[in-house]
Amino acid sequence: MSNLARALKEDAMTPNLQLILADVVEPTAPADVDTVAIKIDLTDELQVEALFNTRLGFPDTVYCLHGIMSRGSEDDFDFGLKVNVGSVRLLLDTIRQKQHPSGRLIKFVFTSSLAVYGGPLPDLITSSTIATPESAYGLGKLTSELFINEYTRRGFIDGRILRLPTIVVRPGPPSLATSAFISAIIREPLQGLEATCPIGDSLDSSALDLPLWLASSQVTIANLVHAKHIPAELFPPHTRVVCLPGFTATVRDEILALGKVSGKGALALIKFKDDPVNRRVVSSWPSKFDNTYALNLGFNVDKGGMEPIIWRFQREL
C-alpha cells in the first residue's frame, strides 16, 4: 500500500492527491499527502460505510487490494470466502448505494490473480481463455471479478480488473500466499537469512524446472497507477479483465539468477522442503500469457528477466 501511495503522489496525472487508507492494522500515512488512515474490518458493513464518510468526502477511485492469500484461503475456506468475496461485495454495494456526488462513476481497481486459472490449459493464455480455478483463492477472485463486471455493466461502477502475475521480489515478511516462497528465496538470502523452498528437495531436483509467470513489484505498481487512467471506452463491453504483462521464468532460473548476483553463499541459505499441497496449487497456475492486449492498453512489462529485478532489490535494501 505504501508503494502505491508513493507512486500516486509522484503521478503527474493525479494532482491534489488525497488518500483514505484502510487496512486490518492502522496504515502509515505517507508524508506530505492529506491522508485519513483507518484500521478496519472490511467484512463489517458499518465500518465499510464509514470509509465513505470521512472528512475527505467521497473518493474518485477505489483500489481494492486486500485478501486472504492462496494458502490461507485453502486452509480456512469459509474465512477466505468471507474476505475475498463478502468484503468485496460490501464495498461494491456501498458504492452502489451512495454514488459520487458529482454523478461520476467511481473507478474500482481490483487486483485479481492468475489463480483463477486451472485444469487443462493452452500453452499460451489469452484474454479469451476460460478461467476454471483449482483453489479456494482462485474461486474467490473469480467470483469477485464477476460481480465487478456486472456492476460495471449496470452502470454502478467503472471497474478495472487486473489479473496480476506473481510479484517478485515482494518486500516485507513472508505472507500466507502459496507463492510467498517465490519472493522469499530471493529476499531472505540477500539479507543473510535462510529461506525455505517448498518445490523440490535439492538444487538438482527436476521440480525446480516449474515455470512461473512473474512481474516485478516496480512494474506492477506503475501498472496499478496506469489502470485508473485508461478511458472506459477502450475496454470491450463484456469484460473489464486485463491480464497484466509478465514474463516466464522457472524456480531454477530464479535461483541461478540469485547466484549470479550474490554468489554461492546466498544459494546455501536456501533450504528445500517439498510441500505437495503448495506444489499442486502452484503447478495449476499458467506460466505464459499473451501480453498483446495489456500492452495495447499502455501497461508496462519487465525487461531482462530475473537478474535486473534481483540487482534492483539488492540496491534498495
Backbone bond lengths (Angstrom), bond angles and torsions (degrees), N, CA, C in turn:
res aa  C-N    CA-C-N  psi(-1)  N-CA   C-N-CA  omega(-1)  CA-C   N-CA-C  phi
1 M - - - 1.459 - - 1.517 111.12 -
2 S 1.344 117.44 -40.89 1.464 120.36 -178.65 1.522 111.53 -65.33
3 N 1.337 117.45 -36.68 1.462 120.64 178.82 1.524 111.10 -66.56
4 L 1.327 116.83 -40.18 1.461 120.16 177.80 1.526 110.34 -67.05
5 A 1.320 117.34 -41.53 1.466 120.33 178.19 1.516 110.94 -59.69
6 R 1.330 115.87 -42.46 1.466 120.40 178.45 1.532 111.20 -63.72
7 A 1.328 116.20 -41.19 1.469 119.92 -179.55 1.524 111.14 -67.27
8 L 1.319 117.39 -37.87 1.463 120.08 177.66 1.525 110.76 -66.46
9 K 1.335 115.84 -37.25 1.460 120.05 178.37 1.531 110.82 -62.27
10 E 1.330 116.50 -35.58 1.460 121.62 -177.60 1.529 112.92 -88.01
11 D 1.314 117.51 -3.98 1.458 121.90 -176.52 1.525 110.97 -79.82
12 A 1.319 116.94 118.86 1.468 121.51 -177.82 1.525 112.33 -64.40
13 M 1.333 117.13 -22.72 1.460 120.71 -178.44 1.534 112.32 -90.28
14 T 1.337 117.01 5.87 1.465 121.72 176.92 1.523 109.27 -123.69
15 P 1.332 117.38 72.52 1.474 119.74 -178.85 1.529 111.36 -75.21
16 N 1.320 115.76 159.46 1.471 121.90 175.24 1.533 111.82 52.10
17 L 1.323 115.04 47.81 1.457 120.82 -174.80 1.529 111.64 -64.57
18 Q 1.327 116.55 132.60 1.453 124.82 168.25 1.521 107.87 -128.97
19 L 1.319 116.95 142.66 1.459 120.74 -174.12 1.523 111.53 -127.18
20 I 1.324 115.68 138.94 1.457 122.82 166.07 1.524 105.57 -113.98
21 L 1.322 116.32 107.93 1.462 121.52 -177.88 1.521 109.41 -100.16
22 A 1.330 116.75 132.81 1.455 121.11 -178.25 1.518 109.76 -135.35
23 D 1.350 115.82 133.09 1.460 120.17 179.79 1.536 108.30 -158.67
24 V 1.334 115.53 169.49 1.471 119.31 179.41 1.526 111.74 -71.58
25 V 1.326 117.00 -19.71 1.467 121.94 168.44 1.523 106.47 -116.85
26 E 1.321 116.67 151.02 1.468 118.36 -175.54 1.520 110.48 -61.96
27 P 1.334 117.52 122.20 1.462 120.58 -177.50 1.528 111.26 -70.53
28 T 1.311 114.87 156.07 1.457 121.44 175.46 1.521 109.09 -90.54
29 A 1.311 116.20 123.80 1.465 120.52 -178.98 1.524 109.99 -75.02
30 P 1.336 118.42 134.00 1.459 120.33 176.86 1.523 110.93 -69.20
31 A 1.317 116.24 150.99 1.461 120.82 179.94 1.529 110.75 -67.49
32 D 1.305 115.54 144.80 1.470 122.59 172.96 1.523 113.66 65.46
33 V 1.320 118.24 23.30 1.463 121.82 173.69 1.518 107.82 -128.67
34 D 1.317 116.69 131.50 1.459 121.36 177.53 1.529 108.16 -67.35
35 T 1.337 116.88 111.66 1.462 120.95 -168.86 1.513 111.70 -134.78
36 V 1.325 114.86 139.66 1.462 122.25 165.67 1.522 106.43 -109.77
37 A 1.320 116.65 121.04 1.470 121.80 -179.31 1.524 108.77 -110.52
38 I 1.332 116.11 125.95 1.460 120.97 -172.32 1.528 110.30 -129.20
39 K 1.321 115.21 128.65 1.463 120.89 167.78 1.519 107.11 -82.88
40 I 1.344 117.29 127.17 1.461 118.59 -167.53 1.516 111.88 -148.56
41 D 1.322 114.91 152.00 1.460 123.07 167.81 1.524 106.96 -105.60
42 L 1.319 117.30 106.48 1.461 121.08 -174.08 1.526 112.87 -75.34
43 T 1.330 117.55 -0.68 1.461 119.46 173.73 1.528 111.50 -93.40
44 D 1.346 116.78 0.45 1.462 122.28 -178.87 1.528 109.13 -102.14
45 E 1.320 117.10 120.58 1.468 121.90 -173.00 1.525 112.51 -60.45
46 L 1.328 117.88 -43.21 1.459 120.63 -177.47 1.531 110.87 -67.33
47 Q 1.331 116.60 -38.10 1.462 119.22 179.05 1.530 111.27 -68.42
48 V 1.312 116.74 -37.20 1.467 119.94 177.70 1.524 110.13 -65.83
49 E 1.314 116.95 -42.64 1.463 120.36 178.97 1.526 111.25 -60.96
50 A 1.338 116.63 -35.02 1.466 121.03 -179.63 1.523 111.96 -64.26
51 L 1.322 117.68 -25.62 1.462 120.80 177.63 1.525 111.97 -59.13
52 F 1.311 116.13 -29.20 1.465 120.84 -175.41 1.524 112.15 -99.00
53 N 1.334 115.64 11.54 1.467 120.66 179.61 1.527 111.75 -128.13
54 T 1.315 117.98 29.37 1.459 120.67 178.05 1.523 109.89 -81.98
55 R 1.315 115.92 174.84 1.471 120.69 179.38 1.527 112.13 -64.05
56 L 1.336 117.43 -17.27 1.467 120.71 179.82 1.521 112.83 -85.84
57 G 1.323 116.46 -3.64 1.452 119.14 176.38 1.521 112.88 78.41
58 F 1.321 114.69 -156.33 1.459 121.45 -173.07 1.527 110.10 -87.05
59 P 1.319 119.09 130.87 1.471 120.63 -177.42 1.529 112.12 -73.82
60 D 1.321 115.56 156.09 1.462 121.70 174.03 1.525 111.58 -87.93
61 T 1.336 114.94 -30.81 1.461 121.01 -177.48 1.519 109.10 -137.22
62 V 1.329 116.26 137.46 1.464 122.17 173.62 1.528 107.78 -115.15
63 Y 1.336 115.28 124.57 1.462 120.96 171.27 1.525 107.67 -98.45
64 C 1.309 116.81 113.90 1.462 122.11 -179.37 1.529 107.69 -100.98
65 L 1.336 115.67 97.29 1.466 122.21 -170.66 1.531 112.94 -111.86
66 H 1.305 117.49 -8.00 1.462 120.41 -168.62 1.528 111.26 -81.37
67 G 1.322 115.00 169.03 1.456 119.51 174.79 1.515 112.00 164.14
68 I 1.339 114.79 161.05 1.463 121.78 169.15 1.518 106.19 -90.16
69 M 1.322 116.22 117.73 1.451 120.87 -169.82 1.527 111.97 -67.38
70 S 1.332 115.03 177.84 1.457 122.01 -165.29 1.518 114.01 -57.00
71 R 1.338 118.53 -54.73 1.465 119.05 -178.28 1.525 110.83 -69.05
72 G 1.338 116.75 -34.94 1.461 119.68 176.56 1.517 111.99 -62.10
73 S 1.322 117.69 -40.03 1.464 121.64 178.21 1.519 111.52 -68.95
74 E 1.319 115.73 -36.63 1.464 120.16 -179.39 1.531 110.50 -67.42
75 D 1.326 116.16 -38.66 1.461 120.37 -176.83 1.529 113.26 -80.71
76 D 1.346 117.84 -26.87 1.471 121.55 178.79 1.525 108.08 -131.84
77 F 1.327 115.18 82.51 1.466 121.72 -171.39 1.524 112.51 -58.01
78 D 1.338 116.82 -48.29 1.465 119.87 -174.86 1.525 112.08 -66.00
79 F 1.337 116.88 -42.28 1.464 119.67 179.15 1.530 110.16 -66.76
80 G 1.328 116.70 -38.20 1.457 119.90 177.35 1.516 111.96 -58.92
81 L 1.338 117.16 -44.44 1.462 120.54 178.21 1.531 111.39 -66.34
82 K 1.325 116.16 -38.99 1.474 119.93 -179.19 1.526 110.67 -59.65
83 V 1.330 116.65 -41.15 1.466 120.44 -177.80 1.520 111.18 -85.19
84 N 1.324 117.42 -48.67 1.469 121.09 -170.35 1.524 113.31 -77.45
85 V 1.326 117.04 -19.36 1.468 120.43 176.15 1.525 110.50 -117.78
86 G 1.326 116.40 -53.35 1.463 120.02 -173.87 1.511 114.10 -60.34
87 S 1.325 117.40 -45.45 1.465 119.27 -177.28 1.530 111.43 -71.33
88 V 1.326 117.15 -32.66 1.474 119.84 176.71 1.527 109.57 -66.37
89 R 1.329 116.44 -42.15 1.471 120.45 177.35 1.521 110.39 -62.09
90 L 1.330 117.42 -39.04 1.472 120.13 177.74 1.526 111.00 -60.74
91 L 1.320 116.87 -44.98 1.462 120.26 178.12 1.527 110.73 -60.60
92 L 1.319 116.37 -46.56 1.461 120.66 -178.70 1.526 111.56 -61.81
93 D 1.329 117.07 -43.28 1.462 119.83 -178.91 1.526 112.29 -69.61
94 T 1.320 116.56 -33.87 1.462 119.57 176.95 1.525 110.31 -65.36
95 I 1.327 116.81 -43.51 1.466 120.37 176.81 1.524 110.65 -62.69
96 R 1.318 115.98 -42.76 1.472 120.47 -179.57 1.520 111.26 -60.32
97 Q 1.332 116.77 -42.08 1.466 120.85 -176.68 1.515 112.25 -72.51
98 K 1.327 116.81 -34.90 1.462 119.83 -173.89 1.527 112.45 -89.86
99 Q 1.317 116.65 -50.37 1.457 123.14 -176.58 1.539 111.90 62.49
100 H 1.313 115.65 153.72 1.464 122.01 -178.63 1.529 109.99 -72.25
101 P 1.339 118.56 136.64 1.476 120.94 -179.13 1.529 113.41 -55.64
102 S 1.327 117.05 -29.61 1.465 120.46 -179.01 1.517 112.79 -79.23
103 G 1.338 116.61 -10.91 1.455 119.81 -175.84 1.517 113.45 91.10
104 R 1.347 117.48 -9.34 1.464 120.74 178.12 1.520 110.56 -69.81
105 L 1.318 115.83 148.23 1.448 120.11 174.54 1.531 109.63 -76.70
106 I 1.307 116.93 134.69 1.462 120.76 175.15 1.524 108.84 -70.60
107 K 1.322 116.17 133.58 1.462 120.72 172.46 1.534 108.28 -78.24
108 F 1.314 115.71 126.98 1.462 122.34 -177.29 1.519 107.74 -117.62
109 V 1.345 115.79 101.95 1.463 121.49 -176.40 1.526 107.79 -97.12
110 F 1.322 115.49 115.68 1.457 121.62 -173.30 1.530 110.18 -114.72
111 T 1.330 115.88 127.94 1.456 119.40 177.26 1.522 109.78 -90.81
112 S 1.330 114.66 111.25 1.454 121.16 175.90 1.527 108.61 -101.39
113 S 1.317 117.05 -161.22 1.455 120.06 -167.76 1.521 111.23 -150.04
114 L 1.326 116.11 154.80 1.458 120.12 173.58 1.528 111.25 -70.36
115 A 1.359 116.86 -6.07 1.462 120.88 176.07 1.529 112.23 -68.30
116 V 1.343 118.15 -7.98 1.466 119.45 175.18 1.526 111.18 -69.66
117 Y 1.328 117.47 -13.64 1.462 121.36 -179.88 1.522 111.02 -96.33
118 G 1.312 115.97 153.36 1.448 121.66 176.65 1.520 109.47 -176.25
119 G 1.325 115.29 178.61 1.457 119.58 -179.60 1.512 111.66 71.70
120 P 1.334 117.78 -168.95 1.469 120.76 177.05 1.521 110.56 -62.27
121 L 1.316 116.17 126.23 1.464 120.88 -176.29 1.520 110.24 -126.69
122 P 1.330 117.43 152.12 1.465 119.76 173.93 1.525 110.42 -68.27
123 D 1.321 116.50 164.03 1.465 120.19 179.47 1.519 112.00 -62.73
124 L 1.333 116.58 -30.40 1.463 122.19 -178.78 1.518 109.26 -126.50
125 I 1.348 116.28 121.06 1.464 120.98 178.29 1.525 109.06 -81.58
126 T 1.325 116.59 130.44 1.457 122.12 175.91 1.526 109.08 -117.83
127 S 1.313 115.79 176.51 1.467 120.47 -178.46 1.530 111.83 -65.40
128 S 1.324 118.39 -15.35 1.469 121.18 -179.61 1.531 113.02 -100.09
129 T 1.334 117.85 0.65 1.464 120.61 178.64 1.524 110.25 -67.73
130 I 1.329 116.75 129.86 1.464 121.31 -177.97 1.526 109.79 -72.37
131 A 1.331 115.37 134.48 1.467 121.48 179.09 1.528 109.74 -88.49
132 T 1.334 116.57 124.34 1.469 122.45 177.95 1.532 108.23 -135.85
133 P 1.321 117.56 83.44 1.471 120.76 -172.58 1.521 112.76 -63.57
134 E 1.331 114.71 150.20 1.456 122.37 175.12 1.528 111.21 -120.80
135 S 1.312 116.05 30.89 1.465 120.83 177.21 1.515 108.38 -151.97
136 A 1.332 115.35 157.05 1.462 120.04 178.01 1.529 111.10 -63.60
137 Y 1.323 116.96 -35.46 1.461 120.96 178.43 1.522 110.68 -63.71
138 G 1.344 116.45 -46.47 1.456 120.22 178.02 1.513 112.08 -61.70
139 L 1.332 116.91 -39.75 1.463 121.27 176.39 1.521 110.65 -58.46
140 G 1.337 116.59 -47.67 1.460 120.09 -178.71 1.512 112.33 -61.98
141 K 1.322 116.40 -44.47 1.466 120.11 -179.58 1.532 111.10 -64.23
142 L 1.322 117.18 -44.33 1.456 119.91 -178.50 1.529 111.24 -65.88
143 T 1.325 117.18 -39.36 1.459 120.60 177.89 1.528 110.94 -60.79
144 S 1.332 116.57 -44.75 1.469 119.77 178.53 1.526 111.12 -65.86
145 E 1.312 117.46 -36.37 1.467 120.44 175.74 1.533 110.79 -56.94
146 L 1.323 116.60 -43.77 1.464 120.31 -178.14 1.527 110.85 -63.92
147 F 1.327 116.73 -40.66 1.471 119.96 176.22 1.531 110.52 -61.52
148 I 1.315 117.37 -44.97 1.464 121.14 -177.27 1.529 110.84 -65.00
149 N 1.329 117.04 -42.32 1.465 119.77 176.04 1.522 111.33 -60.46
150 E 1.342 116.67 -43.47 1.459 119.91 -178.08 1.526 111.72 -69.34
151 Y 1.333 117.30 -41.04 1.462 120.07 178.30 1.531 110.86 -65.98
152 T 1.328 116.60 -30.79 1.464 120.21 175.47 1.528 110.09 -70.50
153 R 1.334 116.66 -45.50 1.472 120.80 179.79 1.520 111.41 -58.49
154 R 1.323 116.38 -35.55 1.460 120.63 -178.03 1.526 113.22 -85.09
155 G 1.324 117.23 -2.04 1.456 119.91 177.33 1.512 114.20 80.12
156 F 1.332 117.71 22.32 1.463 120.80 177.23 1.529 111.50 -84.48
157 I 1.325 116.74 -34.30 1.465 123.17 -178.33 1.524 108.44 -143.52
158 D 1.330 115.49 172.73 1.460 123.14 170.99 1.535 106.20 -114.92
159 G 1.329 116.03 89.08 1.456 120.77 -171.40 1.513 114.16 -82.79
160 R 1.339 115.43 147.60 1.464 123.11 172.70 1.533 106.61 -137.77
161 I 1.333 116.52 113.45 1.459 122.41 -174.46 1.521 108.51 -107.03
162 L 1.319 116.18 118.30 1.461 121.16 -175.60 1.526 109.64 -112.39
163 R 1.313 116.04 111.45 1.463 120.07 174.58 1.526 107.76 -83.88
164 L 1.321 114.54 107.64 1.468 120.76 -173.54 1.533 111.14 -81.64
165 P 1.322 116.67 141.75 1.462 119.38 163.24 1.528 109.06 -66.08
166 T 1.312 116.86 172.65 1.464 120.15 171.67 1.527 108.46 -69.14
167 I 1.334 116.71 127.07 1.457 121.39 -174.64 1.523 110.09 -85.97
168 V 1.321 115.84 131.80 1.457 121.82 179.45 1.535 108.43 -143.24
169 V 1.285 122.37 126.32 1.451 126.65 6.29 1.535 107.49 -103.37
170 R 1.328 117.08 126.25 1.461 120.00 176.41 1.528 109.63 -75.17
171 P 1.342 118.00 131.74 1.466 119.77 175.03 1.512 111.19 -74.97
172 G 1.322 116.45 167.63 1.459 121.12 174.29 1.514 113.16 87.09
173 P 1.330 116.40 -176.52 1.464 121.47 -177.57 1.523 111.11 -72.28
174 P 1.335 117.97 160.25 1.469 121.06 178.33 1.525 111.35 -60.74
175 S 1.324 116.13 146.29 1.461 121.26 176.46 1.522 109.26 -101.96
176 L 1.350 115.83 -175.73 1.465 120.64 176.68 1.520 112.08 -87.07
177 A 1.319 117.64 8.81 1.457 120.28 178.75 1.520 110.49 -67.37
178 T 1.333 115.98 141.54 1.455 120.34 175.00 1.517 110.73 -58.13
179 S 1.311 115.82 -31.20 1.464 121.59 -177.62 1.519 113.31 -85.59
180 A 1.337 118.55 2.67 1.471 120.94 -173.71 1.522 112.31 -57.91
181 F 1.321 116.60 -32.39 1.472 119.54 -178.35 1.523 112.37 -63.74
182 I 1.331 117.53 -24.72 1.465 121.46 -175.85 1.525 110.25 -64.21
183 S 1.324 116.39 -34.59 1.460 120.09 172.33 1.524 111.68 -85.24
184 A 1.343 116.36 -37.84 1.464 120.31 -173.47 1.520 112.59 -61.31
185 I 1.354 117.84 -36.83 1.467 119.40 -177.10 1.530 112.10 -72.94
186 I 1.318 116.59 -7.43 1.466 121.37 171.76 1.528 109.94 -103.50
187 R 1.324 115.74 -50.80 1.467 121.91 -171.71 1.529 112.21 -62.77
188 E 1.331 116.44 -50.03 1.453 119.13 -175.54 1.532 113.29 -66.82
189 P 1.342 120.30 -49.44 1.471 119.21 178.17 1.526 114.16 -58.65
190 L 1.343 117.61 -33.26 1.466 119.66 177.50 1.520 111.95 -65.87
191 Q 1.341 116.16 -18.09 1.468 121.05 178.14 1.528 111.74 -106.08
192 G 1.342 115.70 12.29 1.454 119.81 178.49 1.515 114.12 76.97
193 L 1.330 117.10 20.02 1.465 121.85 -177.68 1.519 110.57 -111.79
194 E 1.325 116.02 152.36 1.454 120.20 176.09 1.528 110.83 -74.90
195 A 1.336 115.28 150.36 1.458 121.59 175.83 1.520 108.24 -137.01
196 T 1.326 115.89 146.71 1.460 120.83 179.16 1.515 110.27 -102.56
197 C 1.325 115.93 130.17 1.461 122.11 174.50 1.525 107.97 -103.60
198 P 1.354 118.24 116.12 1.462 120.89 -176.90 1.536 113.49 -85.31
199 I 1.322 116.07 7.82 1.459 121.12 178.90 1.524 108.41 -111.34
200 G 1.327 117.38 116.99 1.452 120.79 179.90 1.518 112.95 82.68
201 D 1.341 114.78 173.42 1.463 119.72 -177.95 1.520 113.84 -121.87
202 S 1.346 117.24 3.56 1.465 120.82 177.90 1.522 108.88 -170.42
203 L 1.335 115.54 171.42 1.469 120.05 176.63 1.518 112.41 -64.12
204 D 1.321 116.94 -19.86 1.468 121.16 -178.69 1.522 112.82 -92.24
205 S 1.332 117.86 -1.49 1.460 121.09 -174.83 1.526 111.77 -68.05
206 S 1.319 116.68 135.36 1.464 121.14 176.74 1.527 111.30 -67.24
207 A 1.345 117.59 -19.16 1.465 120.70 178.87 1.525 111.72 -62.47
208 L 1.336 117.11 -22.56 1.465 120.42 -179.95 1.520 112.91 -70.47
209 D 1.325 116.64 -8.89 1.460 119.92 177.10 1.529 111.88 -82.92
210 L 1.324 116.69 11.36 1.460 122.00 176.31 1.528 109.53 -63.85
211 P 1.347 118.37 120.16 1.471 119.89 -179.28 1.528 111.57 -80.41
212 L 1.324 114.95 148.35 1.464 122.54 -177.78 1.528 108.90 -130.54
213 W 1.336 115.73 151.64 1.474 121.46 175.35 1.527 107.51 -104.53
214 L 1.330 116.75 115.04 1.461 122.08 -165.33 1.524 112.81 -125.39
215 A 1.321 115.06 159.17 1.472 122.86 169.89 1.521 107.44 -153.20
216 S 1.313 116.61 150.59 1.460 120.59 177.96 1.525 110.24 -76.31
217 S 1.322 115.72 157.36 1.463 119.65 177.48 1.524 111.40 -64.90
218 Q 1.339 117.47 -35.10 1.467 120.77 -178.78 1.528 111.41 -64.35
219 V 1.322 116.88 -47.14 1.465 120.21 179.83 1.527 110.13 -67.09
220 T 1.314 117.46 -38.30 1.462 120.50 -179.89 1.528 111.15 -64.06
221 I 1.326 117.91 -42.91 1.468 120.97 177.72 1.529 110.26 -61.52
222 A 1.329 117.00 -44.68 1.471 120.32 177.84 1.523 110.68 -59.48
223 N 1.329 116.97 -37.79 1.461 120.17 -179.88 1.528 112.01 -72.23
224 L 1.322 117.56 -31.81 1.465 120.21 174.99 1.528 111.02 -64.09
225 V 1.312 117.02 -40.41 1.461 120.84 176.84 1.533 109.94 -65.59
226 H 1.324 115.71 -45.26 1.466 119.69 -178.25 1.527 111.78 -61.08
227 A 1.324 117.19 -33.41 1.465 120.99 -174.08 1.523 112.59 -56.02
228 K 1.314 117.66 -35.96 1.466 119.21 -176.51 1.528 112.78 -78.03
229 H 1.329 116.21 -11.87 1.467 119.14 -178.81 1.530 113.44 -94.71
230 I 1.317 118.23 -6.84 1.464 120.60 -176.85 1.528 109.72 -73.24
231 P 1.322 118.58 125.66 1.469 120.19 177.18 1.528 111.02 -59.12
232 A 1.320 116.66 137.20 1.463 121.32 -175.82 1.524 112.35 -57.99
233 E 1.333 116.46 -32.31 1.464 119.07 -175.80 1.532 113.64 -70.36
234 L 1.321 117.45 -11.12 1.463 119.80 178.56 1.533 112.46 -79.83
235 F 1.332 117.41 -14.32 1.456 120.55 177.10 1.531 109.57 -85.82
236 P 1.323 118.55 146.74 1.468 119.87 173.77 1.521 109.76 -66.66
237 P 1.334 117.77 154.51 1.462 120.05 -173.92 1.523 114.48 -67.69
238 H 1.331 118.35 -21.65 1.461 120.08 -172.28 1.528 114.56 -93.97
239 T 1.343 118.18 -11.83 1.467 118.65 -178.60 1.519 111.55 -158.20
240 R 1.332 115.61 146.04 1.453 121.84 174.38 1.534 111.19 -108.37
241 V 1.320 117.23 14.20 1.460 121.17 -178.34 1.524 110.85 -77.38
242 V 1.333 115.85 132.23 1.464 122.71 172.16 1.528 107.66 -130.57
243 C 1.325 116.77 126.34 1.464 120.40 171.61 1.528 107.32 -84.04
244 L 1.331 116.79 109.74 1.460 119.66 -177.09 1.524 110.83 -61.56
245 P 1.323 117.87 147.64 1.471 120.99 -177.42 1.517 112.43 -63.62
246 G 1.319 115.25 148.05 1.453 121.74 176.90 1.514 110.70 -154.22
247 F 1.321 115.13 -168.17 1.466 120.67 177.62 1.520 108.09 -142.67
248 T 1.316 116.52 159.99 1.465 121.69 -178.03 1.519 110.57 -99.79
249 A 1.327 115.51 132.35 1.467 122.52 172.79 1.521 107.59 -148.23
250 T 1.320 116.98 149.14 1.461 120.63 177.37 1.528 110.16 -88.82
251 V 1.332 115.17 167.03 1.463 119.25 173.62 1.529 109.35 -58.52
252 R 1.318 116.69 -38.65 1.463 120.45 178.43 1.530 111.22 -64.08
253 D 1.336 116.86 -40.42 1.472 120.24 176.95 1.522 110.68 -56.91
254 E 1.323 115.74 -43.01 1.466 120.84 177.84 1.522 111.19 -57.27
255 I 1.330 114.77 -50.82 1.466 120.31 -175.44 1.527 110.92 -65.33
256 L 1.317 116.64 -41.08 1.466 119.57 178.98 1.525 110.93 -65.15
257 A 1.327 116.98 -38.88 1.467 120.45 178.07 1.523 110.70 -64.67
258 L 1.335 116.46 -39.13 1.469 120.14 176.23 1.523 110.22 -60.40
259 G 1.331 117.00 -42.75 1.460 120.51 178.91 1.510 112.47 -61.84
260 K 1.333 117.17 -39.46 1.462 120.95 179.20 1.521 111.50 -66.19
261 V 1.319 116.48 -36.55 1.459 120.60 -177.17 1.527 111.50 -80.51
262 S 1.335 116.96 -41.81 1.465 119.88 -168.67 1.525 114.74 -123.63
263 G 1.328 118.39 -1.77 1.461 120.22 173.19 1.515 115.17 89.32
264 K 1.350 115.08 176.68 1.459 121.83 -175.62 1.519 112.59 -66.81
265 G 1.325 117.38 -26.72 1.458 119.77 178.89 1.518 112.31 -60.72
266 A 1.330 115.80 -38.54 1.474 119.93 178.28 1.523 110.39 -67.31
267 L 1.330 116.78 -39.58 1.466 119.89 -179.62 1.526 111.35 -64.19
268 A 1.319 116.92 -34.26 1.466 120.57 -178.83 1.528 112.25 -66.25
269 L 1.325 117.26 -17.30 1.464 121.21 -179.91 1.531 112.70 -83.92
270 I 1.337 116.83 -7.08 1.460 120.27 177.20 1.523 108.91 -87.59
271 K 1.317 117.07 120.35 1.452 123.39 178.24 1.531 108.73 -107.70
272 F 1.311 116.34 141.85 1.462 120.96 -175.03 1.529 110.86 -106.95
273 K 1.336 115.01 130.15 1.461 121.91 176.24 1.525 107.30 -146.58
274 D 1.314 116.28 92.96 1.466 121.04 -173.95 1.532 110.99 -59.96
275 D 1.342 115.18 130.49 1.464 122.48 -179.05 1.529 107.27 -120.08
276 P 1.341 118.96 106.80 1.469 121.19 -175.52 1.532 113.61 -59.65
277 V 1.341 117.60 -37.76 1.474 119.71 179.64 1.523 109.87 -66.17
278 N 1.318 116.58 -47.24 1.459 120.87 178.98 1.530 110.12 -59.80
279 R 1.325 115.83 -46.65 1.469 120.30 -177.83 1.533 110.98 -62.96
280 R 1.350 117.40 -39.02 1.461 120.01 179.21 1.522 111.72 -63.58
281 V 1.336 116.23 -45.37 1.470 119.86 -177.75 1.525 110.78 -66.01
282 V 1.330 117.33 -48.84 1.466 120.13 -178.19 1.526 110.92 -64.27
283 S 1.331 116.77 -36.36 1.464 120.42 -179.10 1.529 112.24 -68.70
284 S 1.336 117.21 -19.99 1.467 120.35 179.71 1.524 112.04 -80.01
285 W 1.333 117.21 -12.06 1.456 120.15 -177.44 1.527 110.83 -84.05
286 P 1.314 117.82 143.48 1.465 120.12 177.89 1.528 111.23 -70.93
287 S 1.321 115.91 157.28 1.468 119.68 -174.48 1.526 113.61 -125.05
288 K 1.336 116.63 3.12 1.465 118.27 178.53 1.521 109.38 -148.99
289 F 1.327 115.78 125.48 1.465 122.49 -178.31 1.526 110.00 -122.72
290 D 1.316 115.14 154.69 1.462 121.22 170.46 1.536 107.57 -82.77
291 N 1.328 116.89 114.70 1.467 121.57 -177.47 1.529 113.68 -82.03
292 T 1.322 117.89 -2.81 1.471 121.00 -168.16 1.525 112.86 -56.50
293 Y 1.329 116.99 -52.12 1.467 120.42 -176.18 1.526 111.18 -59.72
294 A 1.334 116.74 -47.20 1.470 120.07 -178.77 1.522 111.68 -64.01
295 L 1.326 117.30 -41.37 1.468 119.97 179.25 1.522 110.68 -65.52
296 N 1.315 117.48 -36.16 1.470 120.45 177.73 1.521 112.04 -65.89
297 L 1.341 116.99 -25.18 1.466 120.81 175.64 1.525 112.25 -83.57
298 G 1.329 116.83 -2.28 1.458 120.40 176.16 1.514 115.77 98.05
299 F 1.333 117.76 6.60 1.460 120.06 177.95 1.536 110.04 -74.25
300 N 1.339 115.46 158.39 1.464 122.15 -176.37 1.520 111.18 -102.46
301 V 1.345 115.82 160.97 1.457 121.71 177.41 1.527 109.22 -135.83
302 D 1.328 116.91 147.66 1.463 121.79 177.25 1.523 110.66 -67.71
303 K 1.321 114.91 149.06 1.467 121.15 176.01 1.534 109.12 -119.50
304 G 1.330 116.33 140.38 1.462 120.05 170.58 1.511 116.32 94.41
305 G 1.352 118.42 3.66 1.453 119.92 176.52 1.519 114.01 75.13
306 M 1.340 116.36 -149.64 1.458 122.03 -170.88 1.527 113.93 -77.18
307 E 1.308 118.61 -36.10 1.468 119.71 -171.34 1.522 113.83 -57.68
308 P 1.348 119.75 -48.11 1.470 118.24 178.62 1.528 113.06 -60.45
309 I 1.327 116.52 -33.53 1.465 120.57 179.63 1.523 110.20 -66.51
310 I 1.331 116.65 -44.00 1.468 120.49 -179.47 1.523 110.70 -68.06
311 W 1.332 117.23 -42.28 1.470 119.98 177.06 1.530 110.62 -57.55
312 R 1.337 116.47 -45.01 1.470 120.60 -177.76 1.519 110.71 -65.29
313 F 1.331 116.88 -42.69 1.464 119.45 179.37 1.525 110.64 -63.59
314 Q 1.323 117.22 -40.89 1.458 120.88 179.52 1.526 111.26 -62.57
315 R 1.326 117.13 -41.23 1.471 120.49 179.02 1.523 111.83 -63.55
316 E 1.337 115.89 -32.20 1.469 119.85 -174.76 1.526 113.41 -85.91
317 L 1.323 117.16 -6.96 1.472 119.89 179.12 1.535 111.36 -65.19
